[in-house]
Amino acid sequence: MCKTKVRKTKIICLMFFLLLAAQVGITSAAERWWNAGGGTDTKWNVSANWYGNPAPTISDNAFLDRPDSSTLIDSTITARCLSLDVAKWSWNHYLYMTGGSLTVSQKMIISNLHHQWGYSQGQVYMSGGAVSVGGDLVICADGWWGLLEMTEGTINVGGTLWLPGGTDDAGVGAAFGELHLYNGTITAGNFDSNDHCGGRIFDIVTGQLIINGNDTADIAAGVNEGWITGYNGAVPVAYDYGVTNAGKTTVKATGCHWIRKGADNSWTTAANWVGGVPTSSKFAGIVAAGTTCEINSGVNAESNDCMIAYFSNWGGAGN
């Protein structure tokens, strides 16, 4: 009887593991690759834009990887995926986000691979909406150049915001990331630049980066080395731990920054500025795209320096 019970136990255990293995196979992540099959309709949620159809779900690894192709996430779209690569093999894949939301459960990489035919080059332009990345957000992991340009919206990174510079992972050629934070807010669990060998660019205009914990040493190193700048070096970068946000490091450009959030276009309206209405001792940056700043009769507008319609090396914002 004992032997029979042992055999039955073994059979039951074997059946359990077979069922478990089958279940794992069923729920394993699929790969969804962009093929631009939707023609002029480049929206993320169009099934024809993805090989095999349909658009990715939260259980799928998504690859935006077609040369000189673009993908759009607008206010009508709720995009989800397990992981996301923007340009894994291809040259120049563009992701435009004007609204809506993008949720990536694990890692998001912009420009991911150096290979025998060249380097990948991913570009992300965000003018609205909300991005949530559960793991790391890497701007140029192993490609030639990766870009994140943000003029509005929010990005929440649960892991590390990586901005590499110098040689790629293979030790050959350049691999560098660019982050242009014209406006909006990025919140990250950590911030890392890989090393301090140069090549990368992190330029802040009216936006801000908020990092959990005290990361002022890394920010100070980037400022001193010249790759963390305000208005492309026109103004100093301010950073603090626990002052602006409790328990967090906050990074932003100094001065007064036009955002046009008030009820009118007037220079003197406080809600139109981040950092207060400029005075004779403060810098005034007026770069909010598509806005108008008015200095009306009788108004004495002052600043110690003023920049209008600022542009960077690779992209820009202006009015």
Sequence and secondary structure as in RCSB ss.txt:
>XXXX:A:sequence
MCKTKVRKTKIICLMFFLLLAAQVGITSAAERWWNAGGGTDTKWNVSANWYGNPAPTISDNAFLDRPDSSTLIDS
TITARCLSLDVAKWSWNHYLYMTGGSLTVSQKMIISNLHHQWGYSQGQVYMSGGAVSVGGDLVICADGWWGLLEM
TEGTINVGGTLWLPGGTDDAGVGAAFGELHLYNGTITAGNFDSNDHCGGRIFDIVTGQLIINGNDTADIAAGVNE
GWITGYNGAVPVAYDYGVTNAGKTTVKATGCHWIRKGADNSWTTAANWVGGVPTSSKFAGIVAAGTTCEINSGVN
AESNDCMIAYFSNWGGAGN
>XXXX:A:secstr
 HHHHHHHHHHHHHHHHHHHHHHHHHHS  EEEB  TTTT  BTT GGGBTTSS   TTSEEEE  TTEEEEE T
T EEEESEEEE SSSEEEEEEE SSEEEESS EEES  EETTEE EEEEEESSSEEEESS EEE SSSSEEEEEE
SS EEEEEEEEE   SB TTS SB EEEEEESSSEEEEEEEE S SSS  EEEESS EEEEES  HHHHHHHHHH
TSEEEGGGTB EEEEESSSSTTEEEEEESSEEE   SSS BTT GGGEES S  TTSEEEE  TT   B  TT  
   SEEEES B SS B   
